[in-house]
Amino acid sequence: MNAKKVRMFVVLVIAFSLVIASCDNGGGSSGYSSNPGTNNPGALTPGGSDPGDSDTGGSNNGDSGQNNSEPDGSNPDSSNGSGQNSDPQGGIDSVTGLANKFAWLEKYAQSGESYTIEVNTNESVSTQFLGKNNTTITLQGVGTNRIITLSGSLILNEGVTLILDKNITLQYDGSGVSFQRDGTLIMNSGSTITGNPHLSVLIGGESSTFIMNGGTISDMTVAVIGKGATFTMHGGTISGGSLYGVYVGPLRTNSGGQHFIMNGGTITGHHDSGVRIEGIGHFTMNNGTISGNSAEYGGGVNISSGSFTMNNGTISGNSASFLGGGVLVDGTFSFNNGIITGNTASKGGGVYYWVGGFYNKNPSGIYGNIPDDASFN
């Protein structure tokens, strides 16, 4: 691993640690650490604590001795008799400012209810905890695209669904990551998440879910790391990050079961593999395109001790400096259908089998790669 990549990973570790420290009051650390002992050159192994397994309790200020004042500065002690706070202000529409609306949702949102926030101007907010259990929050821009600049992290409380709808951009200013704590994130067409290449859309909670129906993620990695976490991509584009497009794997060796399902969309323009799979993470590709990515090993997909099942779709135009332009196999690869073509590497332009299992049920689907379609260690 070269010095430039090490610096990238150090920055990523710091970013993850800042978020977790804000949730756990300084407890634990997390991130990716290099592991020169693995069979796969340049492979990473996650290390540290799993934020999804921690009892952060960040959403309940009333139990932590913090000030319970409301967005308007008042300090009511009201309840609707069901253990939930009743709103003395007349609903979320009576609150101005995005940060105050987020604070209202954390305090007054009712279980089973859905809330829509229409953003009619560009706004800036710091770290935010969103909603209460079993609530749905939709963000949509009014009139034109609206930019929400985040100087910290957007954290979904347990059981909260956040929908990024049309005309909304979440723009990270370089100091935060998008972090889920057992919540669900949904991106629709017309939404964008952007930041810098050292940050991640972090699917970190146990059994947390990210569904990408459309939209764009640029200059960030989607990191599926929570125990049992799932990322399903139906459409949209993940582009332009200098790390991976999608990382699938655990933070800890005993915290597996991560799954990335690609039914459509495009992953392109990443410089350390389009998709990387580690631990017992699994990637299922049913459709979509992985193209224009590069790496030293496994330009399109790098399977590092995880598993990859390809049922359809296209892996094309990717490159590796050394091995596996399209796919590097250091785990298990089941190629059932689809196309792997136009990829380049020093060896194994289409697929390079390093170690593990390579089950090719569609030999005619791997063609036109340079210098060869498949090569073995």
Secondary structure by P-SEA (a helix, b strand, c coil): ccaaaaaaaaaaaaaaaaaaaaaacccbbbbbbbbccccccbbbbbbccccccccccccccccccccccccccccccccccccbbbbccccccccccaaaaaaaaaccccccbbbbbbbcccccccbbbbbccbbbbbbbbcccbbbbbbcccccccccbbbbbccccccccccccccccccbbbbbcccbbbbbcccccccccccbbbbbbcbbbbccccccccccbbbbbbcbbbbccccccccccccccccccbbbbbbcbbbbcccccccbbbcccbbbbbcbbbbcccccccccccccccbbbbbcbbbbccbbbcccccccccccbbbbcbbbbccccccccccccccccbbbbccccccccccccccccc
